[in-house]
Amino acid sequence: MSNFDDTIAAIATAPGEGGVAIVRVSGPNALKIADSVFRGPSPKPSERSTHVIIHGHVVDTDGDEIDEVLLLIMRSPQSYTVEDVIEFQGHGGNVAAKRILRRVLDAGTRMAEPGEFTKRAFLNGRIDLVQAEAVLDLVHAVSDHAAAAAIEQLEGKLSKKFNDIYDSLVNSASDLEATFDFSEDELPTTTMPDLESRLKEVHRQVAHLISTWDDGQILREGALVVISGKPNVGKSTMMNSLLGRDRAIVSNVPGTTRDIIEERFVLQGIPIRLVDTAGLRETQCAVEQEGVRRARAHIQKANLHLYLVDASQPIDEGDHVQLAKLKSEKCVVVLNKIDLGNAVRPDQIQDMTVVRTCMVKGDGVDAVCREMVRKLSSGINMGIPPHATISERHRRLLVEAHAEIKTATNLLIDQPETNVVLVADRLRCAIELIGMVTGKVYHDELLASIFSRFCVGK
């Protein structure tokens, strides 16, 4: 266990009005702090056993009551941080919690840094880095499926996969380096083929984990769904219809939307980042030009396109050019304004999913939603139980490790007797990269980049 000689404190609940506010304290002097600031029935907090709840009051140095609270005691190592931890559950709101925190800080604690409670849990060996990141994923989860996946990761299911790969690489490297002491004639004939077979299996396992990144990206960040098309085809009206509220300004004047408008919502369990964009057209207006540039940038990154066409007007070459740039499996063409005419037939849009709508009346919105779900679910089966998926940080490290393992395997296949030192060197690099995923190998910059994204108090 790491040694921390200071005691930290922070408000652990979100700011604003609420029924309860929690002030969390962790460190070697947590129980001493409780004795100092808490007044309640005997015995005093430091003389009580772990996992008890006491009713009483936080008091100032003169004994005047600051707030009525419940005091929770969690002794080391049976706590979140593996240190002595106390929590004051007081009345909600900003003022009461801040008064308790100020009293605790004056009694000899310091303000916790963002994510420091979870960082201490990691450094004290209670969780690894993958599980620590799952805490943040759970806090930020935008759907039931995302929350369930974060729970699986927090329980260690993803960590086990990484640890199995790490152990396999360590064992393979150890067996390989043991051959350094033997001559070529003394080695069993099965040694190198066996190592080659094991590395190929590890290579396959790493590739499989990398393949979960797309699922993880959508679960964590939401699927990027971009509404695009020429000006005044009903893009903003579609956004408002899908959200069920007036988010974007709707006007008959072309070019009303000049910037990216993004909102999040959940559609049948799939988290969505819905983006309304500026109308695609040539323009002399510098502001609108920038809006079109941003629209095209989002179109390049989209998981799904909703491309709108004014069905009351003949489809023109500009629409055909834009549609030719989109992949059919990632696009739904929406023929809007059918109440004004039917100048565009679905069969004129080749190899694309087409939905006819009248957005101002709400006609066809359900059909658009069904196609969105169908398209987005084609790569993610939302009907199966959730599974822990890798993050972008994991993916970057795994891609590098995957390349190292592949190089090592090829060297072993090419000239096993002469390349053993090079193979061992590649395996050591792969081991370090996998170790950085779980925290078996870490540096201060890595921890800072991870835990700085946490809120204070977590």
VOPAGU-2260 file (C-alpha; in pm, 1 decimal, decimal comma):
REM VOPAGU-2260
SITE   aa  ch    i         X         Y         Z
SITE  MET   A    0       0,0       0,0       0,0
SITE  SER   A    1     126,9     349,7     -82,5
SITE  ASN   A    2     194,4     580,0     211,0
SITE  PHE   A    3       0,2     906,6     222,5
SITE  ASP   A    4      84,1    1119,8     522,8
SITE  ASP   A    5    -181,6    1380,8     459,1
SITE  THR   A    6    -560,0    1371,5     492,7
SITE  ILE   A    7    -782,9    1504,0     215,4
SITE  ALA   A    8   -1139,3    1632,0     207,2
SITE  ALA   A    9   -1395,5    1738,7     -52,4
SITE  ILE   A   10   -1766,8    1770,4    -116,4
SITE  ALA   A   11   -1863,8    1443,0    -285,2
SITE  THR   A   12   -2207,1    1544,4    -411,7
SITE  ALA   A   13   -2294,3    1762,7    -710,2
SITE  PRO   A   14   -2335,9    2136,8    -650,3
SITE  GLY   A   15   -2682,0    2283,2    -627,7
SITE  GLU   A   16   -2995,7    2217,4    -426,4
SITE  GLY   A   17   -3065,7    1863,6    -308,4
SITE  GLY   A   18   -3185,4    1658,2     -16,9
SITE  VAL   A   19   -2842,1    1551,8     108,6
SITE  ALA   A   20   -2484,9    1678,5      69,4
SITE  ILE   A   21   -2183,0    1461,8     150,2
SITE  VAL   A   22   -1841,0    1576,0     265,6
SITE  ARG   A   23   -1580,8    1299,4     233,5
SITE  VAL   A   24   -1255,1    1278,1     431,8
SITE  SER   A   25    -977,6    1021,8     372,3
SITE  GLY   A   26    -637,4     970,2     524,8
SITE  PRO   A   27    -450,8     879,6     843,7
SITE  ASN   A   28    -610,1    1159,6    1048,0
SITE  ALA   A   29    -968,7    1109,7     932,0
SITE  LEU   A   30   -1091,0     971,8    1266,7
SITE  LYS   A   31    -898,9    1238,2    1459,0
SITE  ILE   A   32   -1075,3    1499,5    1244,5
SITE  ALA   A   33   -1410,8    1337,2    1326,8
SITE  ASP   A   34   -1336,0    1358,5    1698,9
SITE  SER   A   35   -1253,4    1726,9    1656,5
SITE  VAL   A   36   -1551,8    1849,0    1452,6
SITE  PHE   A   37   -1833,3    1606,4    1542,5
SITE  ARG   A   38   -2053,3    1610,3    1853,3
SITE  GLY   A   39   -2265,8    1304,5    1914,0
SITE  PRO   A   40   -2328,2    1017,5    2156,3
SITE  SER   A   41   -2040,8     831,6    2321,5
SITE  PRO   A   42   -1805,9     671,1    2241,4
SITE  LYS   A   43   -1625,6     919,8    2019,9
SITE  PRO   A   44   -1573,7     832,1    1650,9
SITE  SER   A   45   -1210,5     718,6    1687,0
SITE  GLU   A   46   -1318,4     456,1    1941,5
SITE  ARG   A   47   -1588,3     303,5    1721,4
SITE  SER   A   48   -1564,4       6,7    1486,5
SITE  THR   A   49   -1582,7      29,2    1110,9
SITE  HIS   A   50   -1899,4      73,1     906,1
SITE  VAL   A   51   -2115,6     243,0    1165,1
SITE  ILE   A   52   -2347,0     543,1    1128,2
SITE  ILE   A   53   -2384,4     800,9    1406,1
SITE  HIS   A   54   -2633,6    1084,4    1432,9
SITE  GLY   A   55   -2505,2    1414,6    1563,5
SITE  HIS   A   56   -2383,0    1760,4    1466,0
SITE  VAL   A   57   -2078,8    1921,5    1307,4
SITE  VAL   A   58   -1971,6    2200,1    1541,0
SITE  ASP   A   59   -1729,1    2491,0    1517,9
SITE  THR   A   60   -1437,8    2553,8    1753,9
SITE  ASP   A   61   -1672,1    2723,1    2001,7
SITE  GLY   A   62   -1912,0    2427,6    2002,6
SITE  ASP   A   63   -2182,0    2602,9    1802,8
SITE  GLU   A   64   -2372,3    2376,6    1563,5
SITE  ILE   A   65   -2292,0    2406,5    1191,8
SITE  ASP   A   66   -2525,5    2133,4    1065,9
SITE  GLU   A   67   -2712,6    1823,5    1176,4
SITE  VAL   A   68   -2547,7    1521,7    1012,0
SITE  LEU   A   69   -2504,8    1148,8     989,1
SITE  LEU   A   70   -2142,3    1043,5    1034,6
SITE  LEU   A   71   -2025,9     731,5     847,6
SITE  ILE   A   72   -1706,2     559,5     960,0
SITE  MET   A   73   -1510,1     325,8     731,2
SITE  ARG   A   74   -1181,2     207,3     873,9
SITE  SER   A   75    -881,6     100,2     670,5
SITE  PRO   A   76    -861,7    -123,1     472,5
SITE  GLN   A   77   -1240,7    -159,3     438,7
SITE  SER   A   78   -1300,6     164,8     251,8
SITE  TYR   A   79   -1299,2     301,8    -101,5
SITE  THR   A   80    -946,4     442,3     -69,0
SITE  VAL   A   81    -819,7     161,8     161,6
SITE  GLU   A   82    -747,8     440,9     413,1
SITE  ASP   A   83    -954,8     554,2     709,9
SITE  VAL   A   84   -1254,1     734,9     561,1
SITE  ILE   A   85   -1533,8     936,3     720,4
SITE  GLU   A   86   -1832,8    1096,1     549,6
SITE  PHE   A   87   -2062,3    1364,6     680,0
SITE  GLN   A   88   -2412,0    1347,2     533,7
SITE  GLY   A   89   -2569,3    1684,6     596,1
SITE  HIS   A   90   -2846,6    1894,8     449,9
SITE  GLY   A   91   -2833,2    1960,1      77,9
SITE  GLY   A   92   -2748,6    2288,9     -86,5
SITE  ASN   A   93   -2425,0    2474,8    -142,2
SITE  VAL   A   94   -2400,2    2667,4     184,7
SITE  ALA   A   95   -2436,6    2385,3     440,0
SITE  ALA   A   96   -2188,4    2156,1     262,7
SITE  LYS   A   97   -1932,5    2434,2     219,1
SITE  ARG   A   98   -1956,6    2523,3     589,9
SITE  ILE   A   99   -1885,2    2160,3     684,5
SITE  LEU   A  100   -1596,7    2141,5     437,5
SITE  ARG   A  101   -1447,3    2466,9     568,2
SITE  ARG   A  102   -1462,8    2332,2     923,0
SITE  VAL   A  103   -1294,7    2006,9     820,0
SITE  LEU   A  104   -1021,2    2190,9     630,6
SITE  ASP   A  105    -955,5    2418,7     928,7
SITE  ALA   A  106    -925,4    2108,7    1148,9
SITE  GLY   A  107    -621,8    1984,9     956,8
SITE  THR   A  108    -710,8    1842,2     618,0
SITE  ARG   A  109    -632,2    1972,2     271,4
SITE  MET   A  110    -860,1    2006,5     -31,0
SITE  ALA   A  111    -859,9    1695,7    -247,6
SITE  GLU   A  112    -747,0    1722,1    -607,5
SITE  PRO   A  113    -978,4    1606,5    -891,0
SITE  GLY   A  114   -1012,7    1228,9    -874,6
SITE  GLU   A  115    -777,6    1197,7    -578,9
SITE  PHE   A  116    -998,9     958,7    -380,5
SITE  THR   A  117   -1006,9     718,2    -676,6
SITE  LYS   A  118    -636,6     777,8    -739,2
SITE  ARG   A  119    -562,4     668,9    -383,3
SITE  ALA   A  120    -780,1     361,5    -434,8
SITE  PHE   A  121    -559,1     275,2    -733,6
SITE  LEU   A  122    -226,4     350,5    -566,3
SITE  ASN   A  123    -333,9     148,8    -261,7
SITE  GLY   A  124    -407,2    -152,8    -482,3
SITE  ARG   A  125    -784,8    -168,7    -444,9
SITE  ILE   A  126    -851,8    -114,7    -815,7
SITE  ASP   A  127    -644,0     -96,5   -1133,1
SITE  LEU   A  128    -645,4     184,1   -1389,8
SITE  VAL   A  129    -906,9      14,7   -1607,0
SITE  GLN   A  130   -1143,5      -7,4   -1310,3
SITE  ALA   A  131   -1065,0     352,2   -1213,3
SITE  GLU   A  132   -1167,2     467,2   -1560,6
SITE  ALA   A  133   -1487,3     265,8   -1524,8
SITE  VAL   A  134   -1582,2     486,2   -1228,2
SITE  LEU   A  135   -1572,1     788,6   -1458,9
SITE  ASP   A  136   -1759,4     599,4   -1731,6
SITE  LEU   A  137   -2033,3     514,1   -1483,8
SITE  VAL   A  138   -2066,5     875,3   -1370,6
SITE  HIS   A  139   -2087,2     993,3   -1733,2
SITE  ALA   A  140   -2307,5     708,4   -1859,9
SITE  VAL   A  141   -2587,9     837,1   -2082,3
SITE  SER   A  142   -2783,2     511,3   -2121,5
SITE  ASP   A  143   -2863,0     191,6   -1931,3
SITE  HIS   A  144   -2640,7      -4,7   -2168,0
SITE  ALA   A  145   -2346,2     230,4   -2107,7
SITE  ALA   A  146   -2396,5     209,9   -1730,7
SITE  ALA   A  147   -2412,6    -171,1   -1739,1
SITE  ALA   A  148   -2093,8    -185,6   -1947,2
SITE  ALA   A  149   -1918,4      43,5   -1696,5
SITE  ILE   A  150   -2029,3    -181,1   -1407,8
SITE  GLU   A  151   -1881,2    -485,7   -1584,1
SITE  GLN   A  152   -1555,4    -296,9   -1628,0
SITE  LEU   A  153   -1561,2    -182,8   -1265,2
SITE  GLU   A  154   -1608,4    -544,1   -1155,4
SITE  GLY   A  155   -1284,0    -635,2   -1331,3
SITE  LYS   A  156   -1408,1    -829,6   -1633,6
SITE  LEU   A  157   -1210,6    -617,7   -1879,6
SITE  SER   A  158    -908,5    -609,8   -1648,3
SITE  LYS   A  159    -901,1    -991,2   -1646,6
SITE  LYS   A  160    -867,1    -993,7   -2025,9
SITE  PHE   A  161    -577,0    -750,7   -2009,3
SITE  ASN   A  162    -414,3    -942,9   -1724,5
SITE  ASP   A  163    -441,9   -1273,7   -1913,0
SITE  ILE   A  164    -267,1   -1115,6   -2212,1
SITE  TYR   A  165      -3,9    -961,2   -1987,0
SITE  ASP   A  166      66,6   -1294,1   -1813,5
SITE  SER   A  167      85,9   -1478,4   -2146,1
SITE  LEU   A  168     340,2   -1229,0   -2277,5
SITE  VAL   A  169     546,5   -1243,7   -1958,3
SITE  ASN   A  170     551,8   -1625,4   -1965,2
SITE  SER   A  171     643,8   -1627,8   -2334,6
SITE  ALA   A  172     922,7   -1376,1   -2279,8
SITE  SER   A  173    1054,1   -1574,1   -1982,2
SITE  ASP   A  174    1057,7   -1897,6   -2181,3
SITE  LEU   A  175    1228,2   -1724,2   -2471,2
SITE  GLU   A  176    1497,7   -1564,4   -2256,9
SITE  ALA   A  177    1563,1   -1902,5   -2094,6
SITE  THR   A  178    1681,2   -2023,4   -2435,6
SITE  PHE   A  179    1970,0   -1773,6   -2425,4
SITE  ASP   A  180    2165,2   -2017,2   -2206,2
SITE  PHE   A  181    2129,2   -2308,0   -2446,5
SITE  SER   A  182    2296,6   -2381,0   -2774,8
SITE  GLU   A  183    2085,8   -2446,3   -3083,4
SITE  ASP   A  184    2148,9   -2820,9   -3057,8
SITE  GLU   A  185    2038,3   -2838,1   -2694,9
SITE  LEU   A  186    1695,0   -2676,2   -2748,7
SITE  PRO   A  187    1393,5   -2909,7   -2766,8
SITE  THR   A  188    1257,0   -2911,0   -3120,8
SITE  THR   A  189     913,0   -2801,8   -2997,5
SITE  THR   A  190    1030,5   -2485,8   -2813,2
SITE  MET   A  191    1017,4   -2231,7   -3096,0
SITE  PRO   A  192     700,1   -2365,2   -3263,2
SITE  ASP   A  193     527,0   -2361,7   -2924,0
SITE  LEU   A  194     629,9   -1998,8   -2863,4
SITE  GLU   A  195     513,6   -1906,6   -3211,3
SITE  SER   A  196     173,9   -2065,9   -3147,3
SITE  ARG   A  197     132,6   -1884,4   -2814,3
SITE  LEU   A  198     223,5   -1546,7   -2964,5
SITE  LYS   A  199     -26,1   -1595,5   -3245,8
SITE  GLU   A  200    -297,5   -1662,5   -2988,1
SITE  VAL   A  201    -205,9   -1350,7   -2789,2
SITE  HIS   A  202    -202,6   -1154,0   -3115,4
SITE  ARG   A  203    -555,5   -1276,9   -3184,1
SITE  GLN   A  204    -675,7   -1182,0   -2834,4
SITE  VAL   A  205    -536,0    -829,1   -2867,5
SITE  ALA   A  206    -700,7    -789,9   -3208,8
SITE  HIS   A  207   -1033,6    -897,0   -3060,1
SITE  LEU   A  208   -1007,9    -635,7   -2784,5
SITE  ILE   A  209    -924,6    -365,8   -3039,6
SITE  SER   A  210   -1239,7    -462,0   -3229,2
SITE  THR   A  211   -1456,0    -360,1   -2927,9
SITE  TRP   A  212   -1346,8       3,2   -2957,9
SITE  ASP   A  213   -1628,1     104,7   -3193,9
SITE  ASP   A  214   -1885,0     -29,9   -2946,1
SITE  GLY   A  215   -1710,4     144,0   -2659,9
SITE  GLN   A  216   -1689,3     475,3   -2842,6
SITE  ILE   A  217   -2063,3     476,8   -2909,8
SITE  LEU   A  218   -2151,1     365,5   -2555,6
SITE  ARG   A  219   -1926,4     628,3   -2395,9
SITE  GLU   A  220   -1953,3     922,7   -2633,8
SITE  GLY   A  221   -2277,0     849,5   -2819,3
SITE  ALA   A  222   -2327,6     782,2   -3189,6
SITE  LEU   A  223   -2260,5    1094,1   -3396,1
SITE  VAL   A  224   -2570,2    1148,2   -3613,7
SITE  VAL   A  225   -2533,3    1441,8   -3853,2
SITE  ILE   A  226   -2830,8    1612,9   -4019,9
SITE  SER   A  227   -2717,2    1763,0   -4348,9
SITE  GLY   A  228   -2853,1    1889,0   -4681,1
SITE  LYS   A  229   -2901,0    2207,9   -4875,8
SITE  PRO   A  230   -3037,7    2520,5   -4703,4
SITE  ASN   A  231   -3407,2    2536,6   -4613,3
SITE  VAL   A  232   -3485,2    2165,4   -4654,0
SITE  GLY   A  233   -3605,1    2121,8   -4293,0
SITE  LYS   A  234   -3288,8    2021,6   -4105,2
SITE  SER   A  235   -3360,3    2230,6   -3795,3
SITE  THR   A  236   -3724,4    2118,9   -3793,9
SITE  MET   A  237   -3602,6    1758,5   -3800,2
SITE  MET   A  238   -3371,7    1819,5   -3507,2
SITE  ASN   A  239   -3654,7    1970,1   -3303,3
SITE  SER   A  240   -3885,2    1680,5   -3396,8
SITE  LEU   A  241   -3632,0    1415,1   -3292,7
SITE  LEU   A  242   -3557,7    1592,3   -2964,1
SITE  GLY   A  243   -3923,6    1662,9   -2894,0
SITE  ARG   A  244   -3856,8    2030,7   -2819,7
SITE  ASP   A  245   -3760,2    2353,5   -2994,8
SITE  ARG   A  246   -3381,1    2352,7   -2985,8
SITE  ALA   A  247   -3288,0    2497,3   -3327,6
SITE  ILE   A  248   -3426,7    2815,8   -3481,5
SITE  VAL   A  249   -3661,3    2739,0   -3770,7
SITE  SER   A  250   -3706,5    2998,6   -4045,3
SITE  ASN   A  251   -3803,7    3014,0   -4412,0
SITE  VAL   A  252   -3491,1    3222,4   -4472,4
SITE  PRO   A  253   -3215,0    2998,8   -4618,6
SITE  GLY   A  254   -2891,2    2988,1   -4419,9
SITE  THR   A  255   -3044,4    3044,8   -4074,6
SITE  THR   A  256   -2820,1    2778,7   -3915,9
SITE  ARG   A  257   -2460,2    2893,5   -3948,3
SITE  ASP   A  258   -2291,9    2694,8   -3674,4
SITE  ILE   A  259   -2299,7    2341,4   -3539,9
SITE  ILE   A  260   -2583,5    2270,8   -3296,5
SITE  GLU   A  261   -2533,9    1952,5   -3093,1
SITE  GLU   A  262   -2768,9    1784,3   -2846,8
SITE  ARG   A  263   -2767,8    1443,3   -2677,7
SITE  PHE   A  264   -3056,5    1203,8   -2633,5
SITE  VAL   A  265   -3112,3     828,7   -2603,5
SITE  LEU   A  266   -3301,0     641,3   -2874,6
SITE  GLN   A  267   -3411,5     289,7   -2774,0
SITE  GLY   A  268   -3105,3     246,5   -2554,1
SITE  ILE   A  269   -2857,7     397,1   -2801,7
SITE  PRO   A  270   -2694,9     724,1   -2690,5
SITE  ILE   A  271   -2708,3     978,9   -2972,7
SITE  ARG   A  272   -2511,5    1297,7   -3039,1
SITE  LEU   A  273   -2746,5    1472,3   -3279,9
SITE  VAL   A  274   -2590,4    1751,6   -3485,7
SITE  ASP   A  275   -2770,5    2011,0   -3698,3
SITE  THR   A  276   -2546,3    2172,8   -3959,6
SITE  ALA   A  277   -2537,7    2470,4   -4191,8
SITE  GLY   A  278   -2693,2    2419,2   -4533,9
SITE  LEU   A  279   -2448,6    2292,8   -4796,1
SITE  ARG   A  280   -2413,0    2554,3   -5068,2
SITE  GLU   A  281   -2167,5    2797,6   -5224,0
SITE  THR   A  282   -2186,8    3138,1   -5056,7
SITE  GLN   A  283   -1999,5    3468,6   -5042,9
SITE  CYS   A  284   -2077,0    3519,0   -4672,9
SITE  ALA   A  285   -1764,6    3448,4   -4467,0
SITE  VAL   A  286   -1967,2    3342,1   -4161,1
SITE  GLU   A  287   -2179,8    3099,2   -4361,5
SITE  GLN   A  288   -1865,9    2966,3   -4535,3
SITE  GLU   A  289   -1724,3    2874,7   -4196,6
SITE  GLY   A  290   -2054,4    2706,6   -4105,9
SITE  VAL   A  291   -2039,5    2497,6   -4423,9
SITE  ARG   A  292   -1677,2    2403,5   -4351,0
SITE  ARG   A  293   -1773,5    2284,4   -4002,9
SITE  ALA   A  294   -2067,7    2094,4   -4146,7
SITE  ARG   A  295   -1841,3    1906,7   -4387,4
SITE  ALA   A  296   -1595,5    1826,9   -4106,4
SITE  HIS   A  297   -1874,6    1666,7   -3900,0
SITE  ILE   A  298   -2004,2    1478,9   -4201,8
SITE  GLN   A  299   -1662,7    1315,3   -4233,8
SITE  LYS   A  300   -1678,1    1187,5   -3873,5
SITE  ALA   A  301   -2045,1    1082,4   -3856,0
SITE  ASN   A  302   -2158,5     735,8   -3753,3
SITE  LEU   A  303   -2485,0     803,7   -3935,5
SITE  HIS   A  304   -2606,0    1066,4   -4184,3
SITE  LEU   A  305   -2957,9    1199,1   -4212,7
SITE  TYR   A  306   -2946,1    1368,0   -4551,8
SITE  LEU   A  307   -3253,0    1582,8   -4621,0
SITE  VAL   A  308   -3392,6    1655,7   -4965,6
SITE  ASP   A  309   -3682,0    1890,4   -5045,9
SITE  ALA   A  310   -3925,8    1643,6   -5206,2
SITE  SER   A  311   -4137,0    1927,7   -5348,2
SITE  GLN   A  312   -3853,3    2034,4   -5581,4
SITE  PRO   A  313   -3674,3    1824,2   -5846,8
SITE  ILE   A  314   -3353,2    1674,3   -5712,0
SITE  ASP   A  315   -3051,1    1854,1   -5852,8
SITE  GLU   A  316   -2690,1    1772,5   -5928,1
SITE  GLY   A  317   -2573,8    1915,0   -5594,6
SITE  ASP   A  318   -2775,5    1654,5   -5402,3
SITE  HIS   A  319   -2645,5    1374,6   -5625,3
SITE  VAL   A  320   -2287,1    1489,1   -5565,3
SITE  GLN   A  321   -2334,2    1495,3   -5185,3
SITE  LEU   A  322   -2510,5    1157,9   -5178,5
SITE  ALA   A  323   -2232,5     999,5   -5385,9
SITE  LYS   A  324   -1991,2    1084,6   -5104,1
SITE  LEU   A  325   -2197,0     899,3   -4840,0
SITE  LYS   A  326   -2194,8     526,4   -4769,2
SITE  SER   A  327   -2535,8     364,7   -4798,5
SITE  GLU   A  328   -2495,6     165,9   -4474,7
SITE  LYS   A  329   -2438,2     492,6   -4286,0
SITE  CYS   A  330   -2704,4     707,3   -4449,2
SITE  VAL   A  331   -3079,0     763,8   -4436,9
SITE  VAL   A  332   -3213,1     992,5   -4711,3
SITE  VAL   A  333   -3513,2    1189,7   -4588,9
SITE  LEU   A  334   -3749,6    1323,2   -4856,8
SITE  ASN   A  335   -3907,5    1606,4   -4663,3
SITE  LYS   A  336   -4192,0    1850,1   -4740,8
SITE  ILE   A  337   -4408,4    1585,7   -4909,9
SITE  ASP   A  338   -4708,2    1800,1   -4815,4
SITE  LEU   A  339   -4590,9    2054,2   -5075,3
SITE  GLY   A  340   -4537,4    1807,6   -5357,5
SITE  ASN   A  341   -4374,8    1485,0   -5474,5
SITE  ALA   A  342   -4119,5    1596,5   -5730,8
SITE  VAL   A  343   -3869,4    1340,1   -5601,5
SITE  ARG   A  344   -3947,9     968,5   -5605,7
SITE  PRO   A  345   -3767,5     720,7   -5375,9
SITE  ASP   A  346   -3650,7     521,2   -5679,7
SITE  GLN   A  347   -3450,7     824,8   -5792,9
SITE  ILE   A  348   -3220,4     772,8   -5490,6
SITE  GLN   A  349   -3024,1     463,3   -5587,0
SITE  ASP   A  350   -2889,6     218,6   -5325,0
SITE  MET   A  351   -2997,9     431,6   -5028,8
SITE  THR   A  352   -3251,9     391,1   -4750,0
SITE  VAL   A  353   -3524,9     648,5   -4818,2
SITE  VAL   A  354   -3794,1     781,1   -4582,9
SITE  ARG   A  355   -4069,4    1024,4   -4687,0
SITE  THR   A  356   -4163,9    1288,1   -4427,2
SITE  CYS   A  357   -4347,5    1606,4   -4350,7
SITE  MET   A  358   -4151,9    1734,1   -4052,7
SITE  VAL   A  359   -4373,0    2034,8   -3982,1
SITE  LYS   A  360   -4663,9    1793,6   -3919,5
SITE  GLY   A  361   -4452,0    1523,3   -3756,2
SITE  ASP   A  362   -4530,3    1271,7   -4030,8
SITE  GLY   A  363   -4253,6    1017,6   -4082,4
SITE  VAL   A  364   -4057,0    1095,9   -3765,5
SITE  ASP   A  365   -4117,9     746,3   -3626,9
SITE  ALA   A  366   -3998,2     594,3   -3955,9
SITE  VAL   A  367   -3678,3     799,6   -3939,3
SITE  CYS   A  368   -3620,1     681,9   -3581,6
SITE  ARG   A  369   -3670,5     317,6   -3680,8
SITE  GLU   A  370   -3413,5     349,4   -3958,3
SITE  MET   A  371   -3169,7     523,7   -3724,5
SITE  VAL   A  372   -3195,8     237,6   -3476,3
SITE  ARG   A  373   -3164,4     -23,5   -3750,7
SITE  LYS   A  374   -2854,7     136,8   -3900,9
SITE  LEU   A  375   -2680,4     204,0   -3570,3
SITE  SER   A  376   -2767,0    -138,8   -3428,3
SITE  SER   A  377   -2619,1    -322,7   -3727,2
SITE  GLY   A  378   -2273,8    -302,0   -3565,6
SITE  ILE   A  379   -2390,8    -320,9   -3203,9
SITE  ASN   A  380   -2644,3    -579,2   -3093,4
SITE  MET   A  381   -2830,3    -390,8   -2822,3
SITE  GLY   A  382   -3028,4    -703,9   -2739,4
SITE  ILE   A  383   -2733,4    -895,5   -2594,7
SITE  PRO   A  384   -2603,8    -840,1   -2242,2
SITE  PRO   A  385   -2362,6    -544,5   -2220,8
SITE  HIS   A  386   -1991,9    -613,5   -2221,7
SITE  ALA   A  387   -1699,1    -405,3   -2106,3
SITE  THR   A  388   -1536,4    -233,1   -2403,2
SITE  ILE   A  389   -1204,1     -59,1   -2447,5
SITE  SER   A  390   -1160,1     317,4   -2441,6
SITE  GLU   A  391    -954,5     535,9   -2674,9
SITE  ARG   A  392    -658,6     520,8   -2432,6
SITE  HIS   A  393    -675,7     141,8   -2425,8
SITE  ARG   A  394    -704,1     130,0   -2805,4
SITE  ARG   A  395    -390,9     338,0   -2863,2
SITE  LEU   A  396    -181,9     118,9   -2635,3
SITE  LEU   A  397    -329,3    -203,2   -2774,4
SITE  VAL   A  398    -260,3     -99,4   -3134,8
SITE  GLU   A  399     105,4     -41,3   -3044,6
SITE  ALA   A  400     125,2    -371,6   -2854,5
SITE  HIS   A  401     -45,0    -550,3   -3143,2
SITE  ALA   A  402     225,8    -425,1   -3380,7
SITE  GLU   A  403     504,9    -530,8   -3141,9
SITE  ILE   A  404     361,8    -881,4   -3102,7
SITE  LYS   A  405     321,8    -914,3   -3478,9
SITE  THR   A  406     683,2    -809,3   -3534,6
SITE  ALA   A  407     802,0   -1054,3   -3268,8
SITE  THR   A  408     602,9   -1337,5   -3425,4
SITE  ASN   A  409     736,2   -1264,7   -3774,2
SITE  LEU   A  410    1092,6   -1255,6   -3644,4
SITE  LEU   A  411    1036,7   -1588,9   -3473,1
SITE  ILE   A  412     899,2   -1741,2   -3791,7
SITE  ASP   A  413    1172,6   -1596,1   -4012,5
SITE  GLN   A  414    1492,3   -1702,7   -3832,3
SITE  PRO   A  415    1408,8   -1822,6   -3480,4
SITE  GLU   A  416    1762,5   -1911,5   -3373,8
SITE  THR   A  417    1923,8   -1582,6   -3477,1
SITE  ASN   A  418    1639,4   -1345,6   -3390,4
SITE  VAL   A  419    1568,5   -1449,5   -3031,2
SITE  VAL   A  420    1721,1   -1133,4   -2882,2
SITE  LEU   A  421    1517,5    -912,2   -3115,3
SITE  VAL   A  422    1203,1   -1111,8   -3037,8
SITE  ALA   A  423    1262,2   -1073,6   -2663,2
SITE  ASP   A  424    1308,2    -698,5   -2706,3
SITE  ARG   A  425     975,3    -666,9   -2896,5
SITE  LEU   A  426     797,6    -871,2   -2630,6
SITE  ARG   A  427     932,3    -648,6   -2352,9
SITE  CYS   A  428     788,8    -346,5   -2535,3
SITE  ALA   A  429     451,4    -520,8   -2570,0
SITE  ILE   A  430     451,4    -616,4   -2201,3
SITE  GLU   A  431     517,0    -255,2   -2100,5
SITE  LEU   A  432     235,5    -128,8   -2324,2
SITE  ILE   A  433     -18,2    -378,6   -2183,5
SITE  GLY   A  434     103,7    -295,4   -1833,3
SITE  MET   A  435      28,8      72,4   -1895,7
SITE  VAL   A  436    -333,5     -16,2   -1971,3
SITE  THR   A  437    -401,6    -162,5   -1626,5
SITE  GLY   A  438    -146,0      37,1   -1430,7
SITE  LYS   A  439     109,8    -236,2   -1371,6
SITE  VAL   A  440     337,2      15,8   -1542,3
SITE  TYR   A  441     263,6     385,5   -1491,7
SITE  HIS   A  442     417,7     729,9   -1462,6
SITE  ASP   A  443     298,6    1054,9   -1310,1
SITE  GLU   A  444     192,9    1203,8   -1645,1
SITE  LEU   A  445     -28,9     902,3   -1716,4
SITE  LEU   A  446    -203,8     927,6   -1379,8
SITE  ALA   A  447    -246,3    1301,9   -1417,7
SITE  SER   A  448    -408,4    1263,1   -1760,6
SITE  ILE   A  449    -656,5    1006,6   -1626,5
SITE  PHE   A  450    -754,8    1146,7   -1288,4
SITE  SER   A  451    -765,1    1511,9   -1393,9
SITE  ARG   A  452   -1087,8    1426,7   -1582,4
SITE  PHE   A  453   -1259,9    1330,6   -1254,8
SITE  CYS   A  454   -1456,9    1574,1   -1043,5
SITE  VAL   A  455   -1329,3    1683,4    -705,0
SITE  GLY   A  456   -1471,1    1447,0    -443,9
SITE  LYS   A  457   -1459,9    1129,3    -653,9
